[in-house]
């Protein structure tokens, strides 16, 4: 039982650090698209979520 907990915990810690360094959110938008969203948000005062919905 102790070895199962150890190896299961090690896999979860490995998965957490893998997602920390290779988070999928980094690959969703390109840099120009993010700059465009920031520019729209600062001009209109709307939230990023509303900007994303309008762009779709």
N, C-alpha and C positions, 0 to 999 in steps of 0.2 A: 504494500500500500504506500509506503514512504517513497519508493522509487517511482511509482506511478505519479504521485503528486509532484515530485521533483522534475521528472521529464515533461509532464504536462505544463507545469509552471514555466519551465524553460522555453517551451514552444510559444507560450503566450507572450512572454517577455520578448522573444525574438520577433514575433509578429508585431508587437507594439513599436519596437524600434525600427522595424522595416517600414511600417506605415509612417513613422515620424520623419524618416529621411526621404522616402519615396512616396510622398502623399499624392494621391491622384488629382487633387485640386490644382496642383502646379501645372498639369498638362491640359486643363480644360480650356483655358483662354491663352491666346498669344499676347505678347507684350503690347502691341499697338491696340488691341481690343480693350485691354485693361486701361490704358491711357485714355482711350475714347470714353469709356464708362466713367472714369474719374472726372473728365472734363464735363460730361453731361451732368453728372451729379452736382458739381460745383456751380454750374450755370443755372440749373433749375431748382436746386435744393431738394430734389427727390432722393429717395433711397436707392441703393444699388439694385435691390430686388425689383423695384418698379422700372428701373432702366432696363434691366434684363428682360422683363416681361414685354416692354414696348419694343425692344429690338427683335423679339421673336415674331 
